[in-house]
């Protein structure tokens, strides 16, 4: 029987990626693969995500124009953990416990893939720009300091929410888990300091959310540690870190752009 007061699993993997943009894309044969984004090109890589985090992927073939490939969600996680209430709203005092919930992998879509408005169950869908991180090592019950070693990289996320459902239900699952409600991408950026990044959301070219990760009320690595206290985190798992003030309603036809400094822009159209 595991001793829950002392157990700690931390598998150390040496990452060889300096600051890089790593995308997952659809190949000409319809399969998914990883590639290294260099300027406006994509260099195909051979291997899966576990090979990626171990630094065992190799370049194959010639670079292709980035505009010529369809980008997919950069990972398909075993679980996507989302945190809420991590930024103070205007006039709100600190000390609120962060809310933790899940989005299923079936909600994931990538850059320039469509969000489908679920009119059959909801009449109020809102956007929420968020920084998300990707786990690179198996870990359980880690400290915030140890959490710094298990993050593989960062990406953009739009935590779309059927807010009329979350208001009506005792738990947020139904309103958060709708298909296409977890845009993620456009790629993973490794080896950056995420403590003070500008995070924005643009709706049809109009700025709606504009803040910095330094305005979060919780340290990023504290949240990773918190998530690990009751569940094992695996390579490829995603943790979304909450949204700043300015959440607003979206309608069919909207173009939503999550833009995060040093990462890039995640663009989706609501259909």
N, C-alpha and C positions, 0 to 999 in steps of 0.2 A: 504493500500500500504506500502511495506516495505521501511524503511528509510535506503538507502544504505550507508549513511555516518556513521551510528551508529550500524547497526545490527551485532550481534555476537552470534552465537550458539556454545556452547561448552558443550556437555553432558559428565559429569564426571562418569567414571566407575572405580571401584577399581580393579586393576589387582592383582591376587594372585600368578602369576607365577614369581618365582625367575628365574635366568638364566636357561632356558630350551630349548630343541630342540623339536619342534612340527611339525610332518609330517602329510600329508594327503596321504592316500593310498587306494588301491582297495582291498576290502574284498573278501573272497572266493565266495560270492554270486554275485559279480560284482558291488556292491555299493561302494561309497566312504565314508571314515570315517577318523577321526583324531586319532593320537596316539602320545604318548610321547616316544621319542628316548632316551634310556638309554644304553650307551655303544653300544653293537652290537645287542640290542633287541628293540622291539617296544611294548609298553604297550597300548593296545586299550583303547580308551576313548569314552564315549557316549555323543552325542550332536553335534550341528553344530558350525560354526565359531562364531556366536553371543553368544552362550553359553560359548565358549572358552574364549572370551575376558572379559566376566563377571565373569569368574572363577567358572562357574557352572557345568563344566564337571566332570564326575566321572569315575574312572577306572572300566573297565569291563573285565572279562575273565583273561586269563593268558598271560604274555608276549610271543611274537613270535620272531623268529630270523629275524632281519632286512633284511637279504639277501633273505628271503623267500617271501617278499611282494613287490608289484609293487608300487613305489612311484609316486604320481601324483603332478601336480602343487599345492603348499601348500595352495593356495586360488584361487577362481574364482571371480575376482573383478567385480564391476559394471563398472569400468574403470581402465585402466592402463596408467598412465601418465609418459612419458619419458622426461628427460631433456638432451639436448645436449650442447656442448661447455661449459662444467663445469671444464675441465682441460686445462691448457695452453699447446699448442704444443711447442716444442723447438723453441726458437727465437721469440715466440709470446708474445706480451705485454698483460697485463690484461685489465679488463674493458669491455669485450665483454658481451653483454646481453645473458643470457642462452636461448636456443631454447627449446620450449615446444611443444610436439606432443603426440599423443595417439597410443597405440597398442590395437586392439580389443581382447576380451577374446578368440576368435576363433584362435588366433595366439599362445596361450599358450600350452606348453608341459612341462613335468616334467623331472626329473633326469632319464637318460638312455633311454629316448624316442628319436626317430629319427627325425632329421631335414630333410625335403624333399626339395631338390634343385629344384627350379622352372624353369627348362630349357626352358619351353614354353614362359616365359616372361622376363627372365634375364640371362645374361652371366657373371655377376660379383656380387657375394655375399661376404660380408665381416663380420667378427666377431667383437664384441665389448663387452668386459667384463665390467660388471657394478655391483655395490652394489645397491640393491633395498630394500625399506622398505614397511612395511604393516601397514596400518592405523587401529587403534583399537577403535576410537571414532568418532562419527559424529561431524563434525566441519565445520565452515564457517567463513571466514575473521578473521583468528587467527593471532597472532603475532608469531615471531620466538620463543619467550620464551614459549608461550602456545603450540607451536608445539611439544615441548619436551614431553608433557603429552599425546599426541594423537598417538604416534608411538607405535605399539604393539611389533614389532620386525623387524629383518632384514633377508635377504636371498640373494642368488646369481642370477644374470640374465645375459643372453647373448643376446644383442640387435642386432640380425642378420638383415642385411640390403642389399637389392638389390641396390647397389650403382649406377649402371648404370641407374636405374629408378629414384632414388632421384636426380641424376645429370640432368636428362632430364626434370623433372617435376618442376613446381613452388612451390609445397609443398611436404613434405616427405611421405605423407600417403601411396601411392601405394607401394613404395619400403620398407616400414617399417611394413606393415600390413599383409604380406603374411602368410598363414597358416604355423605353426610350427616355426615361426620366433621370438618367445618369450619364449625360455627355462627359467624356473624359478624353483629354489629349491636349494638343495634337501629338505630343511625344513626351518622353521622359527626359528631363535634364538632370545630369548627375553632377555631384561635387559643387553645389552652390550653397551659399549662406542664405537660408530662407527666413532669417529673423526680421528682416526689414525690407520686404518686397512690396511694391505698389500692386494693388489688386483692384481691377475695374470690371464693370459690366456695362456694355453699350447695347441699347435697344434701338434698332433701326438708325444707328449712327448718333444717338443721343446718350450722353453719359448719365447713368442711373446710380451706379455704385462706384465709390472712389475712396479707397482707404489704403492702409498699409498693414502688413502682417505684424509690425511692431505695435499696433493698436490692439492686438489680441490680449484678452485678460488671462490667458493661460499660455505657458511656454509650449512650443511644439513638441518637445521631447517629453515633457510631462504627460501630454495627451497620449503619446505612443506608449509610455510606461503604464498609464492608466488602462489602456485597452488590453495590455498584455497580462494584467493581474488575474483575469479569470479565464483567458483563452490563449491558446498557442497561436502565434502569428507566423505565417508561412511566406516564403518568397513569392512575390507577386500580389500579396494582399495589399489592399488600398485603404488608407485612412484619409478621409476628408476632414478639414480642420475648421469648418464653420464659416459663416458668411458675415460680412460687415453690414452696417445699416444701409438702407436704400432698397431693400427688397421690394419688388413691384410685380404687378399683374402682367401677364403676357397673353396674346391672342394669336389665332392662326394668321399666318403671313408675316409674323415678326422675324427679324434676323437678330439673334442674340449672340453677342461676342463677349467671352470672358478673356480678359487680357491681363497677364501677370508678368511683371518685370523679370527679365532674365530667362523667361520660359517661352512666351509667345502668346498666340491668340487661338482660342477654341471657338469656332463659328458653327452655329446650328440654326436652321430655319424651322419654325413651328408650322406644321401642316394641319 
